[in-house]
């Protein structure tokens, strides 16, 4: 899908931003480019759509040299998402989404249908189509920025620190949402970031750069287990290297495989009976396909028991879940940061497969990964609150 062959970008005065860069990105692959400020990561990405043009070497997109193509035509075939989002404030959300299809001459009905289809991908309903950017939250605006990049169905999408300006919780949510979206749509992504945790979480492979040169290009697992040199070791950080040791690493390894749940359509009385039997104060709710749909607790039932009949009427659908392949270190920080007692665990199909609790994390994770006094204190304190 994307190939760099001995690509160099130089500027006046003998300054070189990128030096003899060679790498190959496969179709459908999610590649993060990371490194310290000034390492050439953003320049590398911008050479793909000719916002910067290489001084030497060749860049091929789907086998075609970018320098042999009209830059405007090239850019319309490549999605592009930036940190500042760049929505047009005078345009509605629908108009913002279909900017590129409009330039490509799509019929009006096709554009409208595409906008509605894309909104569904990120669980936003059609009412958003007529709104303006200033009526949306930062996270919603960033979702629209991503959808705009997807609108013309490009096979390749460039993303320049797209979630960097968002608050941590919104950022976590969008990272997970976008990774699922990328996997389902089979897009090739080049993603520039300065956040190693973000790169490890999202990437199929990570390209680490320093002083305009590629230092290591490999899977997150291989980089963590076998850093190329001392620079990579220091850039990754000691705690991440400890995590990469061959012991407990993922949520799947420590989750309970018997989460207490109940089916959609169950009565509130049945929910209360289940809670009493299992000695819990909340239940996860699943549909006929075991997909996680929400949760309910004793307080919700008590508030609504006089005017609601089943769990569907009162359940909360805004909840945090974690995929079974997620790294423990990432999951622990999120659970503590959000003040959660537990997190349901799902597979890639969003089916409920387990649950992790703050209490279980202390015994199973502390010795295996950190062994650091400050983390132990945080985990123990969190457990006391459960």
Buried (B, 14 or more C-beta within 10 A) or exposed (E): BBBBBEBBBBEEEEEBBBBBBEBEBEEBBBBBBBBEEEBBBBBBBBBBBBBBEBBEBBBBBEEEEBBEBEEEEBBBBBBBBBBEBEBEEEBBBBBBBBBBBBEBEBEEEEBBEBBBEBBEBBEBEEEBBEBBBEEBEBBBBBBBBBBBBBBBEBBBBBBBBBBBEBEEEBBBBBBBBBBBBBEEBEBBBBBBBBBBBBBBBBBBBBBBBBBBBBBBBBEBEBBBEEBBEEBBEEBBEEEBBBBBEEEBBBBBEBBEEEBBBBEBEBEBEBBBEBBEEEEBEBBBBBBEEBBBBBBBBBEBBEEBEEEBEBBBEBBEEEBBBBBBEBBBBBBBBBBBEEEBBBBBBBBEEBBBBBBBBBBBBBEBBBEBBBEEEEBBEBBEEBBEEE
